[in-house]
């Protein structure tokens, strides 16, 4: 477990730096009138999560420490939307479209709502 945690930490450091670089690069390119940088990392991260799940889990069956470093640490720090995406797709592939739809709806509505609540609470202090 210790080696896996170290792998996640190292992957997370790389993912966070990549997120910063990619999102800022996109903002410099397209401006800040729309959250293009966040959208870019979410789209790239979701594509990478799907591809890496197929390659590292289904095809190559790489060591858990490598998967943890790349997927949990790296993509987790790059964007947690990638995890949301692969879990939702897993529900769809298992034939549980209703759960997938509920997950999408609740995740967006609840997360945005509680973010707003946190913002309001923080502003009250």
C-alpha positions as CSV (number, residue, x, y, z in Angstrom):
1,X,0.0,0.0,0.0
2,X,2.9,2.4,0.8
3,X,4.4,2.1,-2.7
4,X,1.0,2.7,-4.3
5,X,0.5,5.9,-2.2
6,X,3.9,7.1,-3.3
7,X,3.0,6.4,-6.9
8,X,-0.3,8.3,-6.6
9,X,1.5,11.3,-5.0
10,X,4.1,11.4,-7.8
11,X,1.5,11.0,-10.5
12,X,-0.6,13.7,-8.8
13,X,2.3,16.1,-8.9
14,X,2.8,15.6,-12.6
15,X,-0.9,15.8,-13.3
16,X,-1.3,19.0,-11.4
17,X,1.6,20.6,-13.2
18,X,0.2,19.4,-16.6
19,X,-3.3,20.8,-15.7
20,X,-1.7,24.2,-14.9
21,X,0.3,24.3,-18.1
22,X,-2.5,23.1,-20.4
23,X,-5.3,25.2,-19.0
24,X,-3.1,28.3,-18.9
25,X,-1.9,27.7,-22.4
26,X,-5.5,27.3,-23.7
27,X,-6.5,30.5,-21.8
28,X,-3.6,32.4,-23.5
29,X,-4.7,31.1,-26.8
30,X,-8.5,31.5,-26.6
31,X,-8.9,34.1,-23.8
32,X,-10.9,33.9,-20.5
33,X,-14.3,34.8,-21.8
34,X,-15.3,31.1,-21.4
35,X,-13.8,28.4,-19.2
36,X,-11.9,27.0,-22.2
37,X,-8.9,25.8,-20.1
38,X,-11.1,23.8,-17.7
39,X,-13.1,22.4,-20.6
40,X,-9.8,21.4,-22.4
41,X,-8.4,19.5,-19.4
42,X,-11.7,17.8,-18.8
43,X,-12.0,16.7,-22.4
44,X,-8.3,15.6,-22.7
45,X,-8.5,13.9,-19.3
46,X,-11.7,12.0,-20.2
47,X,-10.1,10.9,-23.5
48,X,-7.0,9.8,-21.7
49,X,-9.0,8.0,-19.0
50,X,-10.8,5.9,-21.6
51,X,-7.7,5.2,-23.6
52,X,-5.6,4.3,-20.6
53,X,-8.3,2.1,-19.1
54,X,-8.3,0.1,-22.3
55,X,-4.6,-0.1,-22.5
56,X,-3.4,-0.3,-18.9
57,X,-6.2,-2.3,-17.4
58,X,-7.9,-4.3,-20.2
59,X,-5.0,-5.0,-22.6
60,X,-1.7,-4.8,-20.8
61,X,-2.7,-5.4,-17.2
62,X,0.1,-3.3,-15.8
63,X,1.2,-3.3,-12.2
64,X,-1.2,-1.6,-9.8
65,X,1.4,1.0,-8.8
66,X,1.7,2.2,-12.4
67,X,-2.0,2.3,-12.9
68,X,-2.3,4.2,-9.6
69,X,0.4,6.7,-10.6
70,X,-1.0,7.4,-14.1
71,X,-4.8,7.1,-13.6
72,X,-5.5,7.9,-10.0
73,X,-2.6,10.3,-9.4
74,X,-1.9,11.8,-12.8
75,X,-5.4,12.0,-14.3
76,X,-6.9,12.6,-10.9
77,X,-4.9,15.7,-10.5
78,X,-5.3,16.7,-14.1
79,X,-9.0,16.4,-13.8
80,X,-11.4,14.4,-11.7
81,X,-14.0,14.7,-14.5
82,X,-12.1,11.8,-16.2
83,X,-13.0,9.5,-13.3
84,X,-16.6,10.6,-13.4
85,X,-16.6,9.9,-17.1
86,X,-15.2,6.4,-16.9
87,X,-17.5,5.4,-14.0
88,X,-20.5,6.7,-15.9
89,X,-19.5,4.8,-19.0
90,X,-19.0,1.7,-16.9
91,X,-22.6,2.0,-15.7
92,X,-23.8,2.4,-19.3
93,X,-21.7,-0.6,-20.5
94,X,-23.2,-2.7,-17.7
95,X,-26.6,-1.8,-19.1
96,X,-27.5,0.5,-16.2
97,X,-28.4,3.6,-18.2
98,X,-30.7,4.9,-15.5
99,X,-27.9,4.9,-12.9
100,X,-25.6,6.5,-15.4
101,X,-28.2,9.2,-16.1
102,X,-28.8,9.8,-12.4
103,X,-25.1,10.0,-11.8
104,X,-24.7,12.6,-14.5
105,X,-27.6,14.7,-13.3
106,X,-26.9,14.5,-9.6
107,X,-23.2,15.0,-10.0
108,X,-23.6,18.2,-12.0
109,X,-26.5,19.6,-10.0
110,X,-25.3,18.7,-6.6
111,X,-21.7,19.6,-7.1
112,X,-22.4,23.0,-8.6
113,X,-25.0,23.6,-5.9
114,X,-22.7,22.7,-3.0
115,X,-19.9,24.7,-4.6
116,X,-22.2,27.7,-4.5
117,X,-23.1,26.9,-0.9
118,X,-19.5,26.7,0.0
119,X,-18.9,30.0,-1.7
120,X,-21.7,31.6,0.2
121,X,-20.5,30.2,3.5
122,X,-16.9,31.3,2.8
123,X,-18.1,34.8,2.0
124,X,-20.0,35.0,5.3
125,X,-16.8,34.5,7.4
